[in-house]
């Protein structure tokens, strides 16, 4: 499954922290945050968990996260 989320991750440091945390806690393929996009899109490939589990995890790290329509 591919997850595409709107976030408020704004800095390179926050992006690296979030990607590292996701990769350390979940089995995923590629993980990327587009800091140039107005929605700060987080894209995760090969997710083995449902979208709401990932949203909860990102929010626990202190960031906004919702499914991008």
Buried (B, 14 or more C-beta within 10 A) or exposed (E): EEBBBBBEBEEEEBBEBBBEBBBEEBEBEEBEBBBEEEEBBBBBEEBEBEBEEBBEBBEEBEBEBEEBE
